[in-house]
Amino acid sequence: MATYQSLASGSSSFGASASHCNNDHTISKSRETCSSVFQQNKYFSKQTSSQRPPRNAFEDLQREISNLLQSNDPSPLFKLRSFLEGYSSDPAHWSLFAYAEPTKQYTRNLVCEVPGVFNLLLLVWTPGKASPVHDHADSHCLMKILKGDLRERRYAIPSKPGHEGPLVKISDLNYGFNQVAYMADQLGVHDISNPSQTEYAVSLHLYFPPNAALRGCHVYDLENGGARHVIQGLYDTVKGVVSSKK
């Protein structure tokens, strides 16, 4: 297994369920089985499960998200986006979640979740690779770039999938370090890619509610607009520990 082992699922594997957000800083780590994108970080390369760092801004972000989405706030989107924009990415905060697998387009690593309310994933993108075009199963999605750059190509949702010809592109944007993007089915479908041919990219994705993890989503054929339903596969890691069923 190389130093960098990236990315979540391939073209038909998107996710799974796991456990609750940890607001008391008891995230379990497996340094023998979970290879970090930032193994060279001296602090984390020496860390053991009994030598956890003090609480950091990334954990504060998780707690803010969890508290807000379990409150009675009827319109949390603006606050959630401000939480993500207010967090300044630091690999020392999240590198233990950054499992990479070069044979995949990207890895999907569960940071925390409250089942039925939200899930927060860290995705590690292999150089030059992309996700399939997909929808978001009627969920809201916020994406923050933690490392590198990502390209988003957005397409109109065909009214008759598979019978209207190629997907129609409606935007093509690049997002850089610390930028935040929002996506929902009302805005179309999209794919995400890592434009770098040499460097891994890392992004943080908040899905609320976590509908795709519960019932899957649809992926689309660029050439004919056809759609097919896919069920999410297992996460590559759960709170820093590699899935035993991978």
DAKA-V691624 format. One record per residue. RES is the residue in one letter. SS is DSSP state (H for helix, E for strand, L for the rest). PHI is phi as a letter, one per 20 degrees, with the letter a starting at -180 (999 if undefined). Layout:
RES&SS&PHI / RES&SS&PHI
This chain:
M&L&999 / A&L&f / T&L&g / Y&L&d / Q&E&c / S&L&d / L&L&l / A&L&f / S&L&f / G&L&e / S&L&f / S&L&c / S&L&c / F&L&d / G&L&a / A&L&a / S&L&d / A&L&b / S&L&c / H&E&f / C&L&f / N&L&d / N&L&e / D&L&d / H&L&l / T&L&c / I&L&f / S&L&e / K&L&c / S&L&c / R&L&f / E&L&f / T&L&d / C&L&d / S&L&e / S&E&e / V&L&f / F&L&d / Q&L&g / Q&L&f / N&L&f / K&H&f / Y&H&f / F&H&f / S&H&f / K&H&e / Q&L&f / T&L&d / S&L&f / S&L&e / Q&L&c / R&L&e / P&L&f / P&L&f / R&L&g / N&L&c / A&H&f / F&H&f / E&H&f / D&H&f / L&H&f / Q&H&g / R&H&f / E&H&f / I&H&f / S&H&f / N&H&f / L&H&f / L&H&f / Q&L&d / S&L&e / N&L&e / D&L&f / P&L&f / S&L&c / P&L&e / L&H&g / F&H&g / K&H&f / L&H&f / R&H&f / S&H&f / F&H&g / L&H&f / E&H&f / G&H&f / Y&L&e / S&L&e / S&L&f / D&L&b / P&H&g / A&H&f / H&H&f / W&H&c / S&H&f / L&H&f / F&H&e / A&L&e / Y&E&e / A&L&c / E&E&b / P&L&f / T&L&e / K&L&d / Q&L&f / Y&E&a / T&E&d / R&E&d / N&E&c / L&E&f / V&E&e / C&E&a / E&E&b / V&E&c / P&L&g / G&L&n / V&L&d / F&E&a / N&E&c / L&E&c / L&E&d / L&E&d / L&E&d / V&E&d / W&E&d / T&L&f / P&L&g / G&L&m / K&L&d / A&E&b / S&L&e / P&L&f / V&E&f / H&E&b / D&L&e / H&L&c / A&L&l / D&L&m / S&L&d / H&E&e / C&E&c / L&E&d / M&E&c / K&E&d / I&E&e / L&E&e / K&E&b / G&L&m / D&L&c / L&E&c / R&E&d / E&E&d / R&E&d / R&E&d / Y&E&c / A&L&f / I&L&f / P&L&f / S&L&f / K&L&c / P&L&g / G&L&n / H&L&c / E&L&c / G&L&n / P&L&g / L&L&f / V&L&e / K&E&f / I&E&d / S&E&a / D&E&b / L&E&c / N&E&d / Y&E&d / G&L&d / F&L&g / N&L&m / Q&L&f / V&E&c / A&E&c / Y&E&c / M&E&b / A&E&b / D&H&f / Q&H&f / L&H&e / G&L&p / V&E&c / H&E&b / D&E&c / I&E&c / S&E&c / N&L&e / P&L&f / S&L&f / Q&L&e / T&L&c / E&L&d / Y&L&f / A&E&d / V&E&c / S&E&c / L&E&d / H&E&c / L&E&d / Y&E&d / F&E&b / P&L&f / P&L&e / N&H&f / A&H&f / A&H&f / L&H&e / R&H&c / G&L&n / C&E&b / H&E&d / V&E&d / Y&E&c / D&L&e / L&L&f / E&L&f / N&L&c / G&L&m / G&L&f / A&E&c / R&E&c / H&E&e / V&E&c / I&L&e / Q&L&f / G&L&e / L&L&f / Y&L&f / D&L&f / T&E&b / V&E&c / K&L&l / G&L&n / V&E&d / V&E&f / S&L&f / S&L&f / K&L&d / K&L&f
